[in-house]
């Protein structure tokens, strides 16, 4: 009986495999980068639209808005065209105007860590009362039916009919820190009565507003006169 001859299978040299993998990786990278570049304008446009809708919600008397930067040195200037995030150390806000071009309110974005992710909101500020009147959600991923009650709970939204954010006499910070308190225990106009069962999300709203107001309002207050009439 003759012995069967076995032939070793053909193998691809390691160098060839590495070159092929390198080419495939490069092509995949180009596809990813290309897709990002193509979709980025649409993503930015959608984000800008969401922000603008939130501004008009929290300042319902507004007919037009102008984006501004509040600068670390104390001045203000119109934001760069195209939107986007403000540079480090700069506070971005929106001056809202009525049909006659008169200032009707200020809107600013705030955010803090919630239960699932960062809760990003827009709040409306009125300089006459130094108070926040109205909030809107820009984005969040809180538990449906629980965390998203910040959009629908009437008692919670009542906190923002006139939330006190008065400044100290030296204009260097809020006279009273904005705090979220346990449901039913609010005693001061700068406190936020939490939603029962959604305390974490409620606290995120309070912390976000406090941090944003502490940073923005001391820079904004000395420059309000410049914003009275739309330029």
C-alpha positions in Angstrom: 0.0 0.0 0.0 1.5 3.3 -1.1 1.9 6.1 1.4 -0.3 9.2 0.9 1.7 12.3 0.2 0.5 15.3 2.2 1.0 18.8 0.9 1.3 21.8 3.2 -1.4 24.4 2.6 -0.3 27.6 1.0 0.1 30.4 3.5 0.2 34.2 3.0 3.4 35.8 4.1 3.0 37.9 7.3 4.3 41.0 5.6 1.5 40.8 3.0 -1.2 40.4 5.7 0.1 43.4 7.5 0.1 45.5 4.4 -3.4 44.5 3.6 -4.6 45.2 7.1 -2.9 48.5 7.0 -4.7 49.5 3.8 -8.0 48.3 5.1 -7.5 50.3 8.3 -6.6 53.4 6.3 -9.7 53.1 4.2 -11.9 52.6 7.2 -10.3 55.6 8.8 -10.9 57.8 5.7 -14.5 56.6 5.6 -15.1 57.5 9.3 -13.4 60.9 9.0 -15.3 61.6 5.8 -18.6 60.7 7.3 -17.8 62.9 10.3 -17.0 65.9 8.1 -20.1 65.4 6.0 -22.5 65.0 9.0 -20.9 67.7 11.2 -22.6 70.7 9.6 -26.0 68.9 10.0 -25.3 68.0 13.6 -24.2 71.6 14.4 -27.3 73.0 12.7 -29.6 70.7 14.6 -27.9 71.7 17.9 -28.2 75.3 17.1 -31.9 74.9 16.2 -32.5 73.1 19.6 -30.8 76.0 21.4 -32.8 78.7 19.6 -36.0 76.9 20.3 -35.1 76.7 24.0 -34.3 80.5 24.0 -37.7 81.4 22.5 -39.4 79.1 25.0 -37.8 80.7 28.1 -38.2 84.2 26.8 -41.6 83.9 25.1 -41.8 87.7 24.3 -38.7 87.5 22.1 -38.9 88.0 18.4 -35.2 87.9 17.7 -32.0 86.9 19.5 -28.4 87.9 19.4 -25.6 85.7 20.7 -23.0 87.3 23.0 -19.9 86.4 24.9 -19.3 87.7 28.4 -15.5 88.0 28.6 -13.3 87.2 31.6 -12.1 90.8 31.8 -15.7 92.0 32.2 -16.7 93.2 28.8 -19.2 91.7 26.3 -19.0 91.2 22.6 -21.1 89.5 19.9 -20.4 85.8 19.5 -18.6 84.6 16.5 -20.8 83.6 13.5 -21.6 80.0 13.2 -22.4 79.3 16.8 -20.5 76.6 18.6 -19.2 76.4 22.1 -17.7 79.5 23.7 -13.9 79.6 24.3 -12.6 78.6 27.7 -13.3 81.2 30.4 -16.0 82.9 28.3 -19.7 82.8 29.1 -22.1 82.6 26.2 -25.6 84.1 26.5 -28.5 85.2 24.3 -29.9 88.7 24.3 -33.6 88.5 23.3 -35.5 91.4 21.7 -39.1 92.3 21.0 -40.5 93.7 17.7 -39.2 97.2 18.6 -35.7 96.0 19.2 -35.8 96.4 22.9 -34.3 93.9 25.3 -37.0 91.6 26.7 -34.8 89.1 28.5 -31.6 87.1 28.6 -31.2 83.4 28.1 -28.3 81.2 29.0 -27.4 77.5 29.0 -26.7 75.4 32.1 -25.7 71.8 32.6 -24.9 69.4 35.4 -24.7 65.6 35.9 -28.0 63.9 36.3 -28.9 60.3 36.9 -28.0 59.0 33.4 -26.0 61.8 31.8 -25.6 65.6 31.8 -28.9 67.5 31.9 -28.5 70.5 29.7 -31.1 73.3 30.1 -31.8 76.8 29.0 -33.0 79.4 31.5 -34.5 82.8 31.1 -33.2 85.8 33.1 -34.9 89.1 33.8 -32.7 91.9 35.0 -35.5 94.0 36.5 -36.3 91.3 39.2 -32.9 89.6 39.1 -34.7 86.4 38.7 -35.1 83.4 36.5 -38.4 83.0 34.7 -38.7 79.8 32.9 -36.5 76.9 31.9 -36.4 74.6 28.9 -34.5 71.4 28.2 -31.8 71.4 25.5 -30.9 67.7 25.9 -31.0 64.9 28.5 -31.1 61.1 28.8 -32.9 60.8 32.1 -35.3 57.9 32.8 -38.6 58.3 30.9 -41.5 58.9 33.2 -39.2 59.9 36.1 -36.4 62.3 35.3 -38.2 63.8 32.3 -40.8 65.2 34.8 -38.8 68.3 34.9 -40.5 69.1 31.6 -44.0 68.5 32.7 -44.4 68.6 36.5 -46.3 71.8 37.3 -45.1 72.2 40.8 -41.5 71.9 39.7 -41.9 74.3 36.9 -43.5 76.8 39.4 -40.0 77.1 40.9 -39.1 79.1 37.9 -41.8 81.7 37.8 -39.5 83.9 39.8 -36.4 82.1 41.1 -34.2 84.6 43.0 -30.7 85.0 41.6 -29.9 88.5 43.0 -26.2 89.4 43.1 -24.3 90.6 46.1 -23.8 94.4 46.5 -20.3 94.1 45.0 -21.7 92.1 42.1 -19.1 89.4 42.6 -21.5 86.5 43.0 -25.0 85.5 43.9 -26.3 86.8 47.2 -27.8 83.3 47.9 -26.7 80.0 46.3 -29.4 78.4 44.2 -30.2 75.0 45.9 -32.5 72.2 45.2 -34.2 71.0 48.5 -36.3 68.0 49.4 -39.8 68.1 48.0 -42.1 70.1 50.1 -39.4 71.9 52.1 -38.8 75.0 50.1 -38.9 78.2 52.2 -36.8 80.7 50.3 -37.2 82.2 46.7 -33.7 81.0 45.7 -34.5 77.3 46.5 -35.9 74.7 44.1 -38.5 72.3 45.4 -37.4 68.9 44.0 -39.7 66.4 42.3 -40.5 63.4 44.5 -38.8 60.4 43.0 -36.6 62.4 40.7 -34.4 64.2 43.2 -31.1 63.5 41.3 -32.4 65.2 38.1 -34.0 68.0 40.1 -30.6 68.6 41.8 -28.9 68.6 38.4 -31.1 71.5 37.3 -30.4 73.4 40.5 -26.6 72.9 40.3 -26.5 73.8 36.6 -28.4 77.0 37.2 -26.3 78.0 40.2 -23.0 77.3 38.5 -24.0 79.1 35.3 -25.5 82.1 37.2 -22.5 82.5 39.5 -20.3 82.6 36.4 -22.4 84.7 34.0 -24.4 87.2 36.0 -21.4 89.1 37.6 -20.0 89.6 34.1 -23.4 90.5 32.6 -24.7 93.0 35.2 -22.3 95.9 34.5 -23.0 95.6 30.8 -26.8 95.4 30.7 -27.2 99.0 29.5 -25.3 98.1 26.3 -27.9 95.5 25.5 -31.0 97.6 26.1 -31.5 98.2 22.4 -30.6 95.8 19.6 -27.6 97.1 17.7 
